[in-house]
Every structure is written in C-alpha cells, then in structure tokens.
Amino acid sequence: MKATILSFRRGRHTQTTNQFLLELPGVDTRALASQFIGRRVLWQSTAGKKIYGKITQTHGNSGIVRARFSKGLPGTAITNKIEIIEKETKKATKEKK
C-alpha cells in the first residue's frame, strides 16, 4: 500500500524534521487510521537510498497519520509516495520457517 507524504509535523514556531504527516488512500476516519499504528514505512529515493520509519499515531479526525523516521527525510520527499510495509502475523512467520 502506498501513502502520500503531506508535510512535516509542525507547530507555529517549530518544525519536527523527522516526523511527517501521511495521507492513506481510502482512509477518511480516525478509527480506520488507527488500524495502521505500529506499521513500518519505507521511503526510497530515486538513487536507491532507503529510510525506514514507523506510524506512531493519528492526526486529527480525517484519517491522517503521523510517522516518525530514524533520520529526517529531505524536503523534496513531500508529496512523494511512500510504501507501507504489511504487518506479518505470527502464523505467517511460522509458515516461512
């Protein structure tokens, strides 16, 4: 599943450069967005650099989520698509072994 990066998490005087707001397609309520909390996300540059993050919490009532990354993403990443990595269940990991 792909999400769109909307902007940095910011306040009136501050901007948190390792946290971003993401818009998920087809998700328009807080209840639906809360199902994605804990999932990992992956941003990949055109050169192949990968930066991983994690969805930490919802933002507002419109289905927007907040993601925290280990390093800050470049400003050019805003409006790019980002990959949401599917959660593996315990049953699926046992079947792989």
N, CA, C and O atoms as a MOPAC input file, in Angstrom:
PM7 MOZYME 1SCF
protein

 N      0.84800 1    -1.17100 1     0.00000 1
 C      0.00000 1     0.00000 1     0.00000 1
 C      0.89300 1     1.23300 1     0.00000 1
 O      1.93400 1     1.24800 1     0.65600 1
 N      0.49700 1     2.24800 1    -0.71900 1
 C      1.27800 1     3.47500 1    -0.80000 1
 C      0.50900 1     4.61300 1    -0.14900 1
 O     -0.71000 1     4.71100 1    -0.28700 1
 N      1.22500 1     5.46800 1     0.55700 1
 C      0.65500 1     6.66000 1     1.16900 1
 C      1.35600 1     7.87900 1     0.57800 1
 O      2.40700 1     7.75400 1    -0.05100 1
 N      0.77300 1     9.05300 1     0.78300 1
 C      1.35600 1    10.29200 1     0.28800 1
 C      1.87500 1    11.10400 1     1.46100 1
 O      1.18100 1    11.25600 1     2.46700 1
 N      3.09500 1    11.62900 1     1.34300 1
 C      3.65900 1    12.49000 1     2.37700 1
 C      3.06400 1    13.88000 1     2.19700 1
 O      3.19100 1    14.47600 1     1.12800 1
 N      2.41400 1    14.40100 1     3.23700 1
 C      1.78000 1    15.71500 1     3.15500 1
 C      2.71700 1    16.83400 1     3.58000 1
 O      2.90800 1    17.80000 1     2.84100 1
 N      3.30400 1    16.71200 1     4.77200 1
 C      4.17100 1    17.77400 1     5.27600 1
 C      4.91100 1    17.28500 1     6.51200 1
 O      4.67200 1    16.18800 1     7.01700 1
 N      5.82200 1    18.14100 1     6.98400 1
 C      6.46600 1    17.89500 1     8.26500 1
 C      5.41800 1    18.05100 1     9.35900 1
 O      4.42100 1    18.75000 1     9.17200 1
 N      5.63600 1    17.40800 1    10.49200 1
 C      4.82700 1    17.71100 1    11.66900 1
 C      5.35000 1    19.04800 1    12.16300 1
 O      6.55200 1    19.20300 1    12.38000 1
 N      4.46500 1    20.01100 1    12.34200 1
 C      4.93500 1    21.34300 1    12.69800 1
 C      3.96100 1    22.05700 1    13.60800 1
 O      2.79100 1    21.69500 1    13.73100 1
 N      4.49000 1    23.07800 1    14.23400 1
 C      3.70500 1    23.95600 1    15.07000 1
 C      3.83700 1    25.37000 1    14.53900 1
 O      4.27800 1    25.58400 1    13.40900 1
 N      3.46200 1    26.31000 1    15.34200 1
 C      3.51200 1    27.70000 1    14.90000 1
 C      4.94200 1    28.18400 1    14.69600 1
 O      5.22200 1    28.92900 1    13.75700 1
 N      5.84800 1    27.75900 1    15.58100 1
 C      7.22900 1    28.23300 1    15.51400 1
 C      8.23600 1    27.11400 1    15.31000 1
 O      9.43200 1    27.38600 1    15.20100 1
 N      7.79700 1    25.88000 1    15.25700 1
 C      8.73700 1    24.76400 1    15.16100 1
 C      8.35500 1    23.82000 1    14.02800 1
 O      7.21400 1    23.78600 1    13.56900 1
 N      9.34400 1    23.06600 1    13.60300 1
 C      9.12600 1    22.04100 1    12.57800 1
 C      9.93000 1    20.82200 1    12.99100 1
 O     11.14300 1    20.91800 1    13.17900 1
 N      9.28000 1    19.68700 1    13.13300 1
 C      9.95600 1    18.46200 1    13.53800 1
 C     10.36700 1    17.72500 1    12.27300 1
 O      9.51800 1    17.19300 1    11.55800 1
 N     11.66300 1    17.69100 1    11.99400 1
 C     12.13100 1    17.22300 1    10.69000 1
 C     12.20000 1    15.71100 1    10.55600 1
 O     12.42900 1    15.21200 1     9.45400 1
 N     12.01000 1    14.96400 1    11.63500 1
 C     11.99700 1    13.50400 1    11.48800 1
 C     10.58900 1    12.92900 1    11.62400 1
 O     10.42000 1    11.71100 1    11.68300 1
 N      9.57700 1    13.79800 1    11.67500 1
 C      8.19300 1    13.33900 1    11.75400 1
 C      7.39400 1    13.96100 1    10.61300 1
 O      7.49900 1    15.15700 1    10.34200 1
 N      6.59100 1    13.12500 1     9.94700 1
 C      5.82100 1    13.56900 1     8.79700 1
 C      4.36900 1    13.15700 1     8.93500 1
 O      4.04700 1    12.19900 1     9.63800 1
 N      3.49600 1    13.89000 1     8.25900 1
 C      2.08600 1    13.54500 1     8.19300 1
 C      1.84100 1    12.82100 1     6.88000 1
 O      2.27200 1    13.27800 1     5.82200 1
 N      1.14600 1    11.68700 1     6.95000 1
 C      0.89700 1    10.85700 1     5.78000 1
 C     -0.60000 1    10.73300 1     5.52500 1
 O     -1.39500 1    10.62600 1     6.45900 1
 N     -0.96900 1    10.74800 1     4.25800 1
 C     -2.35800 1    10.54600 1     3.85800 1
 C     -2.47900 1     9.16000 1     3.24100 1
 O     -1.78200 1     8.83500 1     2.28000 1
 N     -3.36200 1     8.35300 1     3.79500 1
 C     -3.56500 1     6.98500 1     3.32500 1
 C     -4.76100 1     6.94400 1     2.37900 1
 O     -5.80100 1     7.52600 1     2.68600 1
 N     -4.63700 1     6.27100 1     1.23800 1
 C     -5.76500 1     6.22400 1     0.30000 1
 C     -6.92100 1     5.38700 1     0.85100 1
 O     -6.71900 1     4.28100 1     1.35200 1
 N     -8.12200 1     5.93000 1     0.75100 1
 C     -9.30900 1     5.20900 1     1.20300 1
 C     -9.54400 1     5.26800 1     2.69900 1
 O    -10.49600 1     4.66700 1     3.19600 1
 N     -8.69800 1     5.98000 1     3.42500 1
 C     -8.84300 1     6.09700 1     4.88200 1
 C     -9.28800 1     7.52400 1     5.17700 1
 O     -8.55400 1     8.47500 1     4.90800 1
 N    -10.50100 1     7.67600 1     5.73400 1
 C    -11.01000 1     9.02200 1     5.96400 1
 C    -11.56600 1     9.23500 1     7.36900 1
 O    -12.21600 1    10.24700 1     7.62900 1
 N    -11.31700 1     8.28800 1     8.27900 1
 C    -11.74300 1     8.46200 1     9.66300 1
 C    -10.60200 1     8.08900 1    10.60400 1
 O     -9.67100 1     7.37200 1    10.23600 1
 N    -10.70400 1     8.58900 1    11.80400 1
 C     -9.68900 1     8.29000 1    12.81400 1
 C     -9.67200 1     6.79800 1    13.14800 1
 O     -8.60600 1     6.22500 1    13.37500 1
 N    -10.83600 1     6.17400 1    13.17800 1
 C    -10.91800 1     4.74700 1    13.51600 1
 C    -10.19500 1     3.88700 1    12.48000 1
 O     -9.48200 1     2.95200 1    12.84300 1
 N    -10.37100 1     4.19200 1    11.20800 1
 C     -9.67200 1     3.43800 1    10.16400 1
 C     -8.16600 1     3.69600 1    10.22100 1
 O     -7.36600 1     2.78000 1    10.03100 1
 N     -7.78900 1     4.94100 1    10.48300 1
 C     -6.36600 1     5.29000 1    10.52800 1
 C     -5.66500 1     4.62500 1    11.70700 1
 O     -4.48100 1     4.30200 1    11.61500 1
 N     -6.37400 1     4.41700 1    12.81000 1
 C     -5.74600 1     3.82500 1    13.99400 1
 C     -5.34100 1     2.37100 1    13.76300 1
 O     -4.52300 1     1.83800 1    14.51300 1
 N     -5.89200 1     1.72500 1    12.74700 1
 C     -5.51100 1     0.34500 1    12.43600 1
 C     -4.10000 1     0.26200 1    11.85900 1
 O     -3.50400 1    -0.81500 1    11.84000 1
 N     -3.56300 1     1.38000 1    11.39100 1
 C     -2.23700 1     1.39300 1    10.78400 1
 C     -1.13100 1     1.72300 1    11.79000 1
 O      0.04800 1     1.67400 1    11.43700 1
 N     -1.48100 1     2.05500 1    13.01600 1
 C     -0.47800 1     2.40000 1    14.02400 1
 C      0.41600 1     1.19600 1    14.28500 1
 O     -0.06900 1     0.08200 1    14.48300 1
 N      1.72300 1     1.42700 1    14.28300 1
 C      2.69200 1     0.36500 1    14.52200 1
 C      3.28900 1    -0.20800 1    13.25300 1
 O      4.28900 1    -0.92200 1    13.31700 1
 N      2.71000 1     0.08200 1    12.11000 1
 C      3.26600 1    -0.43900 1    10.85600 1
 C      4.50000 1     0.35400 1    10.45300 1
 O      4.62700 1     1.54200 1    10.74600 1
 N      5.39600 1    -0.33600 1     9.77900 1
 C      6.62000 1     0.30900 1     9.31100 1
 C      6.38900 1     0.89200 1     7.92400 1
 O      5.59100 1     0.37900 1     7.13900 1
 N      7.10200 1     1.96900 1     7.64100 1
 C      7.01700 1     2.61500 1     6.33300 1
 C      8.41400 1     2.72900 1     5.74500 1
 O      9.40600 1     2.75000 1     6.47300 1
 N      8.48200 1     2.80100 1     4.43100 1
 C      9.76000 1     2.86200 1     3.73300 1
 C      9.70700 1     3.95200 1     2.68600 1
 O      8.83400 1     3.95700 1     1.81900 1
 N     10.66000 1     4.88800 1     2.77400 1
 C     10.83900 1     5.90000 1     1.73300 1
 C     12.10300 1     5.55400 1     0.98300 1
 O     13.13600 1     5.26600 1     1.58800 1
 N     12.02300 1     5.58300 1    -0.32600 1
 C     13.18500 1     5.25200 1    -1.14500 1
 C     13.40800 1     6.37300 1    -2.14600 1
 O     12.49000 1     6.78400 1    -2.85500 1
 N     14.65800 1     6.86800 1    -2.19300 1
 C     14.98300 1     7.93600 1    -3.13300 1
 C     15.15800 1     7.36900 1    -4.53100 1
 O     15.19100 1     6.15300 1    -4.71900 1
 N     15.26900 1     8.24300 1    -5.49400 1
 C     15.48600 1     7.79200 1    -6.86900 1
 C     16.86000 1     7.15600 1    -7.02400 1
 O     17.07000 1     6.35100 1    -7.93100 1
 N     17.80500 1     7.51200 1    -6.14200 1
 C     19.14300 1     6.91800 1    -6.18100 1
 C     19.19400 1     5.57600 1    -5.45800 1
 O     20.20500 1     4.87600 1    -5.53100 1
 N     18.11700 1     5.20600 1    -4.76000 1
 C     18.06200 1     3.91300 1    -4.08700 1
 C     18.27500 1     3.96800 1    -2.58800 1
 O     18.27000 1     2.92100 1    -1.94000 1
 N     18.46300 1     5.15400 1    -2.00800 1
 C     18.64300 1     5.26300 1    -0.55900 1
 C     17.31200 1     4.96500 1     0.13700 1
 O     16.26000 1     5.45800 1    -0.26900 1
 N     17.38100 1     4.14800 1     1.19400 1
 C     16.17600 1     3.74600 1     1.91800 1
 C     16.21400 1     4.30300 1     3.33400 1
 O     17.23100 1     4.21200 1     4.02000 1
 N     15.09800 1     4.87900 1     3.76200 1
 C     14.94900 1     5.34600 1     5.13700 1
 C     13.64400 1     4.75700 1     5.66400 1
 O     12.58100 1     4.93000 1     5.06900 1
 N     13.74900 1     4.05500 1     6.79700 1
 C     12.59400 1     3.39300 1     7.39700 1
 C     12.00400 1     4.25900 1     8.49900 1
 O     12.70900 1     5.04000 1     9.13900 1
 N     10.72000 1     4.11200 1     8.70900 1
 C     10.03000 1     4.81000 1     9.77000 1
 C      8.91200 1     3.94500 1    10.31300 1
 O      8.76300 1     2.78100 1     9.94200 1
 N      8.12400 1     4.54300 1    11.20800 1
 C      7.04100 1     3.80800 1    11.85000 1
 C      5.86800 1     4.75400 1    12.05700 1
 O      6.05800 1     5.90800 1    12.44300 1
 N      4.66100 1     4.27500 1    11.80500 1
 C      3.46300 1     5.07200 1    12.05100 1
 C      3.20600 1     5.06100 1    13.54900 1
 O      3.04500 1     4.00100 1    14.15400 1
 N      3.17000 1     6.25200 1    14.14400 1
 C      3.09100 1     6.34300 1    15.59800 1
 C      1.70900 1     6.70200 1    16.12200 1
 O      1.31000 1     6.22100 1    17.18200 1
 N      0.96100 1     7.55100 1    15.38700 1
 C     -0.34400 1     7.92800 1    15.90300 1
 C     -1.16100 1     8.63100 1    14.82800 1
 O     -0.64000 1     8.99800 1    13.77500 1
 N     -2.44700 1     8.81500 1    15.10600 1
 C     -3.30800 1     9.50700 1    14.15200 1
 C     -3.15300 1    11.00600 1    14.33800 1
 O     -2.62000 1    11.47000 1    15.34600 1
 N     -3.62600 1    11.75700 1    13.35300 1
 C     -3.53300 1    13.21400 1    13.39500 1
 C     -4.87400 1    13.77300 1    12.93800 1
 O     -5.18600 1    13.75500 1    11.74700 1
 N     -5.65500 1    14.26400 1    13.87200 1
 C     -6.96000 1    14.80600 1    13.52900 1
 C     -7.99700 1    13.71600 1    13.33300 1
 O     -7.79600 1    12.56600 1    13.72300 1
 N     -9.11200 1    14.09900 1    12.72000 1
 C    -10.23500 1    13.17500 1    12.54300 1
 C    -10.43600 1    12.75300 1    11.09400 1
 O    -11.42300 1    12.08800 1    10.77900 1
 N     -9.51800 1    13.12600 1    10.20900 1
 C     -9.70900 1    12.88800 1     8.77300 1
 C     -8.90000 1    11.73200 1     8.22100 1
 O     -8.80000 1    11.58600 1     7.00300 1
 N     -8.31900 1    10.90700 1     9.07600 1
 C     -7.58900 1     9.74200 1     8.59300 1
 C     -6.12700 1     9.98800 1     8.29100 1
 O     -5.48900 1     9.14800 1     7.65700 1
 N     -5.57800 1    11.10300 1     8.72000 1
 C     -4.15400 1    11.39300 1     8.52900 1
 C     -3.38900 1    10.72900 1     9.67400 1
 O     -3.87300 1    10.69500 1    10.80500 1
 N     -2.19300 1    10.20200 1     9.38500 1
 C     -1.37100 1     9.57500 1    10.42100 1
 C     -0.01800 1    10.26300 1    10.49800 1
 O      0.42000 1    10.92100 1     9.55600 1
 N      0.63300 1    10.09400 1    11.64600 1
 C      1.96200 1    10.65000 1    11.87200 1
 C      2.97000 1     9.51800 1    11.81700 1
 O      2.75700 1     8.45800 1    12.40600 1
 N      4.07100 1     9.74400 1    11.10700 1
 C      5.13000 1     8.74100 1    11.01600 1
 C      6.43500 1     9.35600 1    11.49100 1
 O      6.74200 1    10.50800 1    11.18500 1
 N      7.20000 1     8.57100 1    12.24600 1
 C      8.50000 1     9.01400 1    12.74700 1
 C      9.57400 1     8.20400 1    12.03800 1
 O      9.47600 1     6.98100 1    11.93300 1
 N     10.59800 1     8.89500 1    11.55400 1
 C     11.69200 1     8.26100 1    10.82500 1
 C     12.96500 1     8.33100 1    11.64500 1
 O     13.12700 1     9.21100 1    12.49100 1
 N     13.87700 1     7.38300 1    11.38300 1
 C     15.14000 1     7.35200 1    12.11500 1
 C     15.96900 1     8.58700 1    11.78800 1
 O     16.61200 1     9.15700 1    12.67000 1
 N     15.95800 1     9.00000 1    10.53200 1
 C     16.60900 1    10.22800 1    10.10300 1
 C     15.54000 1    11.06300 1     9.42000 1
 O     14.52000 1    10.53800 1     8.97400 1
 N     15.77300 1    12.34500 1     9.34100 1
 C     14.81700 1    13.18500 1     8.64300 1
 C     14.87600 1    12.94200 1     7.14400 1
 O     15.94400 1    12.68700 1     6.58900 1
 N     13.73900 1    13.02200 1     6.50200 1
 C     13.69200 1    12.91100 1     5.05100 1
 C     14.00300 1    14.27200 1     4.44100 1
 O     13.80700 1    15.29500 1     5.09700 1
 N     14.47900 1    14.30800 1     3.21400 1
 C     14.70700 1    15.60300 1     2.56900 1
 C     13.37800 1    16.29200 1     2.28100 1
 O     12.34700 1    15.63300 1     2.15300 1
 N     13.40500 1    17.59900 1     2.18100 1
 C     12.18600 1    18.35500 1     1.91300 1
 C     11.55900 1    18.00800 1     0.58000 1
 O     10.35500 1    18.18000 1     0.39200 1
 N     12.36900 1    17.52000 1    -0.35000 1
 C     11.83500 1    17.14200 1    -1.65900 1
 C     10.98400 1    15.87900 1    -1.58700 1
 O     10.33300 1    15.52100 1    -2.56800 1
 N     10.97900 1    15.20100 1    -0.45000 1
 C     10.17100 1    13.98800 1    -0.29100 1
 C      8.69200 1    14.31400 1    -0.11100 1
 O      7.84200 1    13.43800 1    -0.26600 1
 N      8.38100 1    15.56400 1     0.21400 1
 C      6.98400 1    15.95600 1     0.40700 1
 C      6.24000 1    15.80200 1    -0.91400 1
 O      6.75100 1    16.17900 1    -1.96900 1
 N      5.06300 1    15.25900 1    -0.85500 1
 C      4.16700 1    14.89100 1    -1.96300 1
 C      4.60200 1    13.61100 1    -2.67700 1
 O      3.93500 1    13.19200 1    -3.62300 1
 N      5.69400 1    12.98300 1    -2.25700 1
 C      6.09300 1    11.69800 1    -2.83600 1
 C      5.25300 1    10.57600 1    -2.24100 1
 O      4.60100 1    10.75200 1    -1.21200 1
 N      5.27600 1     9.43900 1    -2.89100 1
 C      4.60800 1     8.24300 1    -2.38200 1
 C      5.57700 1     7.49100 1    -1.48700 1
 O      6.78700 1     7.49400 1    -1.71000 1
 N      5.02100 1     6.84600 1    -0.46800 1
 C      5.81900 1     6.10000 1     0.49600 1
 C      5.16900 1     4.73200 1     0.68100 1
 O      3.94300 1     4.61900 1     0.69000 1
 N      5.97700 1     3.71200 1     0.82600 1
 C      5.47600 1     2.33600 1     0.92000 1
 C      5.16300 1     1.98300 1     2.37500 1
 O      5.98900 1     2.19600 1     3.26300 1
 N      3.96600 1     1.44100 1     2.61100 1
 C      3.60800 1     0.94100 1     3.93700 1
 C      3.84300 1    -0.56100 1     3.91600 1
 O      3.24400 1    -1.28000 1     3.11600 1
 N      4.71400 1    -1.02900 1     4.79600 1
 C      5.08000 1    -2.43700 1     4.84100 1
 C      4.00500 1    -3.18300 1     5.61800 1
 O      3.64700 1    -2.79300 1     6.73000 1
 N      3.49800 1    -4.25000 1     5.03200 1
 C      2.43800 1    -5.03400 1     5.66800 1
 C      2.95900 1    -5.70400 1     6.93100 1
 O      4.09800 1    -6.16700 1     6.98200 1
 N      2.10900 1    -5.74700 1     7.94100 1
 C      2.45600 1    -6.42900 1     9.18400 1
 C      2.41900 1    -7.92400 1     8.96800 1
 O      1.49100 1    -8.44200 1     8.34800 1
 N      3.41700 1    -8.62000 1     9.47200 1
 C      3.41200 1   -10.07800 1     9.39500 1
 C      2.76600 1   -10.63500 1    10.65700 1
 O      3.05600 1   -10.18500 1    11.76600 1
 N      1.90800 1   -11.59600 1    10.48200 1
 C      1.29100 1   -12.23600 1    11.63400 1
 C      2.21000 1   -13.34100 1    12.14000 1
 O      3.11200 1   -13.78100 1    11.42800 1
 N      1.98100 1   -13.78000 1    13.35500 1
 C      2.79800 1   -14.85900 1    13.92100 1
 C      2.63400 1   -16.14100 1    13.10900 1
 O      3.57900 1   -16.91300 1    12.95000 1
 N      1.43500 1   -16.35600 1    12.60300 1
 C      1.17300 1   -17.55300 1    11.81400 1
 C      1.98600 1   -17.53300 1    10.51500 1
 O      2.51500 1   -18.56400 1    10.10100 1
 N      2.08500 1   -16.37800 1     9.87900 1
 C      2.82200 1   -16.26700 1     8.62000 1
 C      4.31700 1   -16.48000 1     8.83700 1
 O      4.98400 1   -17.07700 1     7.99300 1
 N      4.85000 1   -15.99800 1     9.96200 1
 C      6.27600 1   -16.18200 1    10.21800 1
 C      6.59500 1   -17.63500 1    10.53200 1
 O      7.68100 1   -18.10800 1    10.19800 1
 N      5.66900 1   -18.35800 1    11.16900 1
 C      5.88500 1   -19.78200 1    11.44700 1
 C      5.87300 1   -20.59500 1    10.15900 1
 O      6.62600 1   -21.55900 1    10.02100 1
 N      5.01700 1   -20.20600 1     9.21800 1
 C      4.93300 1   -20.92600 1     7.94800 1
 C      6.19500 1   -20.75100 1     7.11500 1
 O      6.56000 1   -21.65100 1     6.35800 1
 N      6.86900 1   -19.61100 1     7.23900 1
 C      8.10100 1   -19.37100 1     6.49000 1
 C      9.21800 1   -20.28900 1     6.94400 1
 O     10.06000 1   -20.69400 1     6.14300 1
 N      9.22900 1   -20.62400 1     8.24200 1
 C     10.29300 1   -21.46700 1     8.80000 1
 C     10.06000 1   -22.86600 1     8.43600 1
 O     10.84400 1   -23.74000 1     8.80800 1

